[in-house]
Amino acid sequence: MAMIEKVLIANRGEIALRVIRTCDALGIATVAVYSDEDRNSLHVKKAGEAHHIGAAAPVASYLNQDNVMSAVSASGADAVHPGYGFLSENSDFAARCEKEGVKFIGPGSESMSLCGDKMKCKAAMDKAGVPTVPGSAGLVRDVDEALGTASEIGYPVLLKSVYGGGGRGIRLCHDDGELRGHYDSVTGESMAAFGKSAILVEKFLEKIRHIEFQLACDTRGGAAHIFERECSIQRRNQKLIEMTPSPVVDHETRERIGDLAARAAKAVGYTNLGTAEFLRLDDGTFYFIEINARLQVEHPVTELVSGMDLVKMQLDIANGEALPFEPGSIRPNGCAIECRINAEDTFMDFAPSTGPVPHVELPAGPGVRCDTYLYPGCTVSSYYDSLMAKLCTWGRDAPEATRRMLAALASFEIQGVETSIPLYRTILRSDEFARGDLSTDFLSRYGMIDRLKADIAAETREAAEAALAAAALRRVHEMGRVEAAAQAQPRWRGRPGAQ
């Protein structure tokens, strides 16, 4: 098998930079693509060469397969790394790469298509003996069939688009009225994001944890997990904070569920890296929900506790190499936490915050890693995802990783846009986080937004009091200087007869 010599990264921002770093270390040439909006972006400057692929809107550039493949042809790249988002889970694009003789650094198109169809994937899991969430036996054809399924399994339920992802195309319904109201919106959201829609109904499980297993599958039949990641702290079904290992997964559970994850991968003929995602109930029951057929945003925490370069592993697998470890042969070393630094206003329902960033100061120090596209003078665009940086810390245990994260967050300065940093500081200082009492409804269950408001009010008072104290001290010093100056002035003494 011919070895990869030149990789085109069909993405932007920090993930494009992440792939470039590993390729540079391996001596593999890199090609960046960019839209009108990204002409001055860091990934364009760091790649070996860069090709313009269209206007700012993703549909005209990063989602435009013709333009991306034209850049592949013009550059002579022999492989494409899709990163995450955009075309990373588009089986048609993967198939096009295969047809044109370009290595797609990810799973094969057929496997990706199966993983992307939640209903078919669920059927494959049931056949393989992997436990899945109770729900509709197949696609629901209309709202009335959805209502019937909900009545059978009991409310609350989730309406889910088969072609959804990243929290899109999912609605929680507590009764018939909510289900009727959300049905059309789920269908429309899926159509807008993926160009197609099909709906299933699943039982909504109360107070659950979202735990995923990192999968690695070579082209020789080898399949293994590289630990789990706790991804329970979310907003609107999108992850905010991830960590590994999970506070509730011991070695026996890790191997048992990890074996299930590997079985799930084999059931869909999966190759390269991906994740098997599970929901965990309070009683310890795990339910499989899906396979994400790509590299994950939170992959750095796995790298920090395993010592592995997962992008390198992707490239090696694409080159036909076997997994570099035996299943069950490695264990996590310490603990790692990732905070997704998003450009958004927490108090405006996490609305995106965009515009120029005149100044940025990145955190550093032992056990600190920051993957970002930010630099002084860059711009956070309104056209793309709000993720600006992935801030990660490693420690010998969870408390040390948490302390390092709090220190890193305190030193991370981003001017010009609102960020999620204050919210993370409130979460990480909470007793609930410290004792590992996590769930997908963590923010609402423990009133984190109200706690954030209280923290900001307290910090504002402290800052005001400190400013008053500093002003008072300056006045004391000034008065002291005036008095000292007065005492130093020569005094005129009158002489006899002087007027």
N, C-alpha and C positions, 0 to 999 in steps of 0.2 A: 504494500500500500504506500502510495506517495505521501511523503510528509508535508504538512502544512508549511508554506513559506511566507504567505502574505494574507493577512486577515483584514477584511472590511468590517468595521463595527457599525451595524445598522441601528445606531442609537445616538444619544447625546448625553451631556451632563456628566455627573459623577460616575455613572456606570461605564460610559465610554472611556473615561480616564482610567478606571479600574482595570479594564481589559487591556488598555494600552500599556500600563505598567508591567503586567505579567508578560505580554508579548515582547516588550523591550528587554526584559530580563532573560528571555529565552532566545533572543536574536531573531525574532519573527517580525517582518515588516508589517506596518499598520497603515490602514486607510480610514480616515474619518469622513463622514458625510455631514452636511449642514444645510439648514434652511436659511432664508433671508434673515431671520431673527437671530441666528446663531453664528453670523459671520465672525464675530470677535470672541467666540466662546473658547474656553481653555482647551477643550478636546480637539478643536481645530488646530490650535497652535502646537499641541504636543504630539500629534500623529505624524507619521512619516510623510504623508500627503493627505490632501483633503479635496472633496468633490462636492460642489453645490448640487442639491437635489430638489429645490423648489421653494415655494413661498412659505410663510411662517406657519400657516395652519397645518396640523399633522397630516390631514388627508391629502395635502398637496406636496408633502415632503416625506416625513418619516414613515407614513403609512402608504406611500405611493410605491407599489412594487416595481412598476416599470422604471421609475426614476432610480430606485435603489439598485436594481439589476443593471441599469445602464452604467452606474458608477462602478459596479463590480467588473463589468466588461472593460470599461475605460482604464481602470487601475490595474487590471490583470490579477486581481485577488483570486486566490484559489479556495478561500473559505470565508464564511460569514458568521460573525458572532452577533446574535440579536439582542444581547443584554436582557432587560426585562421591560414589559410594556411594549407598546407599538406592535411590531410584527413577531415578537418573541414566541407567541403561542398561536400563530396563524399557520395552520397545517397546509393551506394552499401555497403560502410563501415557502415553507419547508420543501414541499413537493416541487416547486419551481426550481429551487436551488438544486435538488437532486436531479431533475430533468436536464438542467444546463451544466451538470458536471461540477458543481461548486459544493464543497462540504458545508453542510449546515451544522454548526456546533450546538447540538441539542439532540433531542430524540428524533426518530424517523417520522415522516409525515403521517403514516398510518397510525402509529402509536399516539402521536400528538392529537390526531383527530378523535381517537377513542377517548383520550383523557379529557379533551375539551367538551365532550358530550357527556354531561353528568349522568344522564339516564343510562346510556350504554356502559359507562364506566361502573356505575353502581351494579348493573347486572353482571358485569365481569367479576366484581368483588364478591357478590353473593355466590357466584359459581365457584370462586376460589376459597370460599369459607372465611372471608374477611367481613366482620360485622359492620353493618351500615345503619344509618339513622332510619327509624320507621317512617314510612311515607307512601306516596302513590306508587303503584306497581309499574306504571309507565307514564308517559306524558298525559297531561290532562288536556282534553280537546277544547274545552270552553270553561267559562266561569261556573256553570252549573255543575260540571264534573269536579271542578276544584272544590266547590262547596260540599259535594258528597263525600269526597276524600277527607276533608277537614272534619266533617261530622263523624266519620268513622274512626279517625285516630285521635280526635279531640283537640280543642283549642288550648293554647295558642299554637299557630302553625306559621311556617315560613313559605311564602311564595318565592320561587327561585327560577330564574331563567337558566335553562340548560347551558346556554352559551355565555353566562355571566362570568364575572371574575373581578377581583380587587374590590369586593363589596358592592359592585354594581348589579342591578337586576335582582335584588333581594328586598323583600318587604315582610315585616312582622305583622301578623293579623291576629287579633284577639277575639273576633266574632265575625258573623256573616257580613255585616255592614262594612267592616274594614277590608275584608277579603274582596268584596265587590268593588270597593273604592280603589284598591291597589292593583287589581288585575290588569287593567289597561295600562297603568303607568309602568309596571314591570315589563309588559310586552313592548311598550314604546321605548323604554330605556335600553333594552337589549337590542332592538332594531337599530337604534341610533348608534350604539357602540360597536355592534358586531354585524349588522346587516341582516340578521335573522333572529328568530325567537321561537322558543318552545318552553312550556311551563311545566314544572313539577311542584308538588306539595310535600313538605316534610314537617314532621313534628318539631316544634320549638322546645328545646330542652332548657330548663331553668338552671341558673347559676352554674354555668359550664366553663371549662378552661379550653382554650384553643392551643393544642400541642401538635407540632409538626415534626416529622423525622426527615433528616437530610438523606437522600438516596444517592447512591453511586452505582451505575450499572454499565458494565463494559459490553463490547460487541461479541464477547466469547462466552456469554451466559453467566458471568459473574454479577451478583447483585448483593449489595450490603447497605447498611445504614451507617451514618456518622453522627450518632447521638440524636438527641431531640432538642427542640427549641420551644421555650414557653413564649407564646404570642398572644396572651390573653388580654393585655391592656390595649383596647381598641377604641376608636370612635367611628360610628357609622360603618361598622364591619371592616374598617381598615386599621391595620396594626400601627401602634405608636411606639411601644417599647417591647423589645424581645430580649430573652436571656437564655443562656444554656450553662449548666443543665437546669431542668425544671425543678423547682423545690419539692414537687410531689412524685418524682420519678426516681425510684431506686434502681440498682443494677439489674435486679431480676425483672422488673417491669420494663426497663429499657430494652433488654434482650428479647423479651416476649413480644412487645409491641413493635420493636424494630424488625423482628422476623416477619410479623404480619405486614409491615411496610414493604419489605423485600418481596414478599409473596404477591402483594398488590402490584408491584412494578413488573414482576414476571408475568402476571395475569394479562397485562396489556402490552407485553413485548417491549418494555421501556429500555432505552439506552441513554447514556450520558447522565447528567445530574438533574435532579428534580426533588420534589418533596411530596411525601404522603402526609396529608393533613387529617387530624383526628380531633374530635370533641371528647372531653373527659368529664364524666359526671362526678359528683361529690363522693359517690360510693366506689369510685375507681374504675367504672366501666368506660371503655374506649369505643367510640364509633368512628369508622372511616367516613370522610366526607368527600375528598377529591385528591387527585394528583395534580400538582402544579408543574407543568412541563417546561421548566426553565430554571435558570439560576435565580435565587431569591434575593430580595433586597437585604435581608438580614444574614446573608451568608458569612459576613466577616466575623460574627461571634463564634461560628463553628470553626473558622480558621484559627481564631485566637486560642481556643481550647484544644484543638487537634494538632496545631503546628503545620497544617497542610495549606497549600495554595489551591483553592477549588477551581479557579479559572485555568490553572495549569493542568489540573486533572481533567477538565473538560476537553482541553486541547489534546491531551494524551489519549483520551478515549476516542476522540474523533480520528486520531492517527492509528487506531486499531490496537492500542496497548491495553494490557490487562490492568485491573485495579491494583494499586500499589500496596494493598494490605489485605489480609484475610478477614472475612466476616467475624466479628466479635473479638478481634485481636487488639483493638485500641480502646482506651477509656479517656473520658474528658479530664483535662488537666486544669484545675481551677474553675473559675466562673467568669463569664463575659456577659456584658449588657450592651445593648444598642438602643440609642434614642434617635428616632427619625426627626431631624430638625426640619420642620416644615415652615414655609412662609405663609402663615395664616393667622387670623385674629380669633383667638380662643373665645373672646366675649361676643363675637358676631357669628356664632354657630360655626366656627372654624372656616370662615370665608377666606378665600385666597387673598394674600397681600402681595402686591407686585410693585416693581419700580426699580430705580437705581440703588445700588449699594455702594455709597461713597467710601465706606471703611469697613474692613472685616479683620478681626484678630482671632486666629485659630488656636484652640487649646493644644497643649503638648504636655509631655512628662511621662514617667514610667507607666506602662500599661495603658497608654492612651493612643487611639487611632481615629483619625478623622478623614473620611472619604468625602470630598466635596468639589464642586465646580466654582466655588466662590473665589473672587479676588477683588481687591479694592477697585471700584469703578465698573464692575460688572452690573448686569441687570437681571432681575428676576422677572421672567416673562409671564404674561397672562395666558399664553398659548399652551403651556405645558404643565406637567404635574408640579405640585407645590413643594416637593422634596428638594431641599437645598444641600443637605449633608447627612451623612450617617456617622454619628458620634458613638464610638465604642470604647469600652474600658475593660481591662482584664484584671482580676485579682486572684489571690490564692483561694478565696472563698467569696460568697455573695456579699457579706458586709464590706470587704475590702474593695470589691468591684463597684459597689454602690458609693462608697466614700470617694473613690477616684472619679466616678461619674459626676457627683455633685460638685467636686472641685473643677472638673473640666467644663461643666455647664456654666459655672460662675465666671470662668475666664473666657468664655466664647462670646465675642462681641460682634454683632451684625447690625450695622446702621442702615436706616432707610426703609425697612420693612418690619412688620410684626412677625414674631416667631413663636414656636411652641415651647421654647426654653423655659419660661416661667412655670408653665404647667408641669413639666417634667420635674422641676425642682420640688414642687409641692407633692407630687406623687412619690418621689424617691425618699422624701423625708417622712412619709406617713408610716404609722405603725403597721397598717395593713400590708404594705409592700414589704416591710422588714420581716414580717412573719410569714410571707409567702401566701397570703390570703387573696388570691387573684381570681378574676373571672372576666368574661367578655363584657360584662356590664359594670366593671370596676368604677368607671367615672361617675355613673349615676348612683350606683349602690352606696358609695361612700361619699357622695357629695363633693367630688374633687374640684368642681368649678367654684362652688361657694367657698371652699377652703382656699383656693387660689386667690379669690377676692379678698379674703381675710388676711392672707399672707402679704398681698400687695399693700393693703391698708396699713398693716403693721410696719412694713418696710418704709412706707411713705412717712409715717409718724416718726420712726427712728431717724430717717434722713433729715426730717425737719428739725427734730430735737438736736441732732448732731450739728446741723447748720447754725442753729441758735447758739449752741455751746461754743462753736468755733468763732462766731461773730463776737460773743462776749469775751472770749479769750483774746481776740484781736484788739478789742477796746481796752482791755487791761494792759496789754503790751504797749498799746499806743499811749495810754495815760502814763505808763512807766517811762516811756521814752521822752515824753514832754516834761515830766518832772525832773528826770535826769538832766535833760538839756537846760532846764531853768537853773538847776543847782550848779551847772558847769559855767554859767555866764559870770564874768567878773562884776563885782558889785562896786559901785561908785561910793567912795567915802568922802564926806564933806571935810574941808579944811577950815580952820578958824578964819573968819573974814570972807569966806567964799560966798558968792551970791547964788 
